[in-house]
Amino acid sequence: MTPFSITSRFTRLRTLMHDSATTPLPACASDALIAIVDPVASPRPAILVVDDAQEVRDVLLMMLTNTGYEVEVAVDGNSGWAALSRRHFDLVITDYVMPNSNGIELLRRLRAHHPSLPVIMISGYSPWGGTDAALLLQPGLYLDKPFTFETLIHALADLLPHALPMMRRPGIG
């Protein structure tokens, strides 16, 4: 597969975005648009969501995918570990309380093989795990359920050095 040149991407983008392919876009707009639509220059961060609650998985899948992340879901720690064994993820969002293998068990396995992978632990139960669990969580953080999508997006921007540009808060990265 031949990589596209910036010129060919710009021409195609200009044709899609403008009525006339002969009217150039301003340089700053074309650069910004190319950065957004170019998967080579800006790969989508991959997030694994592990939660036994179908509605939580569905909502996070829809919202994160619509925001621009690549998302895979798993129903418990065992299926989450299987997903982590198959492919690379940039971040894991996992529930604390799940059947078969809970979030802490998944976190222990994950830290043994992926010590620097950021994790967001979510739970409706407090206290969620104590000092040992907090140490395992690094790098990462804990969110109490229910949480707002804005809170989650801010957490993602804090934990992912290559978070999507629209997800960045002022002063972060």
C-alpha positions as CSV (number, residue, x, y, z in Angstrom):
1,M,0.0,0.0,0.0
2,T,1.4,3.4,-1.0
3,P,1.2,6.1,1.6
4,F,-0.8,9.1,0.6
5,S,1.1,12.4,0.2
6,I,-0.2,15.4,2.1
7,T,-1.1,17.0,-1.2
8,S,-3.3,14.0,-2.3
9,R,-5.0,14.0,1.1
10,F,-5.6,17.7,0.9
11,T,-7.0,17.5,-2.6
12,R,-9.4,14.7,-1.7
13,L,-10.4,16.5,1.5
14,R,-10.8,19.8,-0.4
15,T,-13.1,18.0,-2.9
16,L,-15.2,16.5,-0.1
17,M,-15.4,19.7,2.0
18,H,-15.8,22.4,-0.7
19,D,-18.2,23.0,-3.5
20,S,-15.3,23.8,-5.8
21,A,-12.1,21.8,-5.9
22,T,-10.3,24.9,-7.2
23,T,-11.0,27.0,-4.1
24,P,-8.2,26.3,-1.7
25,L,-8.9,26.1,2.0
26,P,-7.0,28.4,4.3
27,A,-3.7,26.8,5.2
28,C,-4.5,26.5,8.9
29,A,-7.9,24.9,8.3
30,S,-6.4,22.4,5.8
31,D,-3.7,21.4,8.3
32,A,-6.2,20.9,11.1
33,L,-8.6,18.9,8.9
34,I,-5.8,16.7,7.6
35,A,-4.6,16.0,11.2
36,I,-8.1,15.0,12.2
37,V,-8.9,12.6,9.3
38,D,-5.4,11.2,8.8
39,P,-5.3,7.8,10.6
40,V,-1.5,7.5,10.0
41,A,-0.7,10.9,11.6
42,S,-3.3,10.5,14.4
43,P,-4.1,6.9,15.3
44,R,-7.2,6.3,17.5
45,P,-6.3,5.3,21.0
46,A,-7.6,1.8,21.8
47,I,-9.5,1.4,25.1
48,L,-10.6,-1.9,26.7
49,V,-13.8,-1.6,28.8
50,V,-14.4,-4.5,31.3
51,D,-17.7,-4.5,33.1
52,D,-20.3,-7.2,33.9
53,A,-23.2,-4.7,33.5
54,Q,-24.4,-4.8,29.9
55,E,-25.8,-1.2,30.1
56,V,-22.4,0.2,31.3
57,R,-20.6,-1.6,28.5
58,D,-23.1,-0.4,25.9
59,V,-23.0,3.3,27.1
60,L,-19.2,3.4,27.3
61,L,-18.8,1.7,24.0
62,M,-21.2,4.2,22.3
63,M,-19.9,7.3,23.9
64,L,-16.2,6.5,23.6
65,T,-16.5,5.3,20.0
66,N,-18.5,8.4,19.0
67,T,-15.8,10.5,20.7
68,G,-13.2,8.9,18.4
69,Y,-11.7,6.1,20.5
70,E,-11.4,2.5,19.3
71,V,-13.2,0.4,21.9
72,E,-13.4,-3.2,22.8
73,V,-15.6,-4.6,25.6
74,A,-15.3,-7.6,27.9
75,V,-17.8,-9.0,30.5
76,D,-15.4,-9.9,33.3
77,G,-11.7,-10.1,34.3
78,N,-11.1,-13.4,32.5
79,S,-12.5,-12.1,29.1
80,G,-10.7,-8.8,29.7
81,W,-7.4,-10.7,30.2
82,A,-8.1,-12.7,27.0
83,A,-8.5,-9.4,25.1
84,L,-5.3,-8.0,26.6
85,S,-3.5,-11.1,25.5
86,R,-4.7,-10.8,21.9
87,R,-3.9,-7.1,21.2
88,H,-2.5,-3.8,22.4
89,F,-4.6,-1.3,24.3
90,D,-3.7,2.2,25.3
91,L,-5.9,2.2,28.4
92,V,-8.2,-0.1,30.4
93,I,-11.4,0.9,32.1
94,T,-12.5,-1.9,34.5
95,D,-15.3,-2.4,37.0
96,Y,-14.2,-3.5,40.5
97,V,-16.9,-6.0,41.4
98,M,-17.5,-8.6,38.7
99,P,-18.2,-12.4,38.7
100,N,-15.5,-14.9,37.8
101,S,-12.6,-12.6,38.0
102,N,-13.0,-9.1,39.5
103,G,-11.2,-5.8,38.7
104,I,-8.4,-6.3,41.3
105,E,-7.6,-9.8,40.0
106,L,-7.4,-8.4,36.4
107,L,-5.3,-5.5,37.6
108,R,-2.8,-7.8,39.3
109,R,-2.4,-9.9,36.1
110,L,-2.2,-6.7,34.0
111,R,0.5,-5.2,36.2
112,A,2.6,-8.3,36.0
113,H,2.7,-8.1,32.2
114,H,1.9,-4.4,31.4
115,P,3.1,-2.4,34.4
116,S,2.8,1.0,32.6
117,L,-0.6,0.5,31.1
118,P,-3.0,3.2,32.4
119,V,-6.2,1.9,34.2
120,I,-9.4,3.5,35.3
121,M,-11.1,1.5,38.0
122,I,-14.8,2.2,38.3
123,S,-17.1,1.0,41.0
124,G,-20.3,1.8,42.9
125,Y,-18.8,0.3,46.1
126,S,-16.7,2.3,48.5
127,P,-14.2,1.7,49.9
128,W,-13.1,0.0,46.8
129,G,-9.9,-1.8,47.7
130,G,-7.6,0.0,50.1
131,T,-4.0,0.9,49.9
132,D,-2.8,-2.2,48.1
133,A,-5.3,-1.7,45.4
134,A,-4.4,2.0,45.1
135,L,-0.7,1.1,44.6
136,L,-1.6,-1.5,41.9
137,L,-3.7,1.1,40.1
138,Q,-0.7,3.4,39.3
139,P,-0.6,4.6,36.6
140,G,-4.4,5.1,36.8
141,L,-7.2,6.4,38.9
142,Y,-10.5,5.4,40.5
143,L,-13.9,6.8,39.6
144,D,-17.0,6.3,41.7
145,K,-20.2,5.2,39.9
146,P,-22.1,7.1,38.8
147,F,-19.7,9.5,37.0
148,T,-20.3,11.9,34.3
149,F,-19.0,11.4,30.8
150,E,-17.1,14.7,31.2
151,T,-15.3,13.3,34.2
152,L,-14.3,10.3,32.2
153,I,-13.1,12.3,29.3
154,H,-11.0,14.5,31.7
155,A,-9.5,11.3,33.2
156,L,-8.7,10.0,29.7
157,A,-7.0,13.2,28.8
158,D,-4.9,13.1,32.0
159,L,-3.9,9.4,31.5
160,L,-3.3,9.2,27.7
161,P,-0.4,11.3,26.4
162,H,-1.9,10.9,22.9
163,A,-5.6,11.5,23.8
164,L,-7.7,12.9,20.9
165,P,-7.1,16.6,20.5
166,M,-10.8,17.4,21.2
167,M,-10.4,15.6,24.5
168,R,-7.5,17.8,25.8
169,R,-8.2,20.1,28.7
170,P,-6.4,23.5,28.6
171,G,-3.0,23.1,30.3
172,I,-2.8,19.3,29.8
173,G,0.0,18.0,27.5
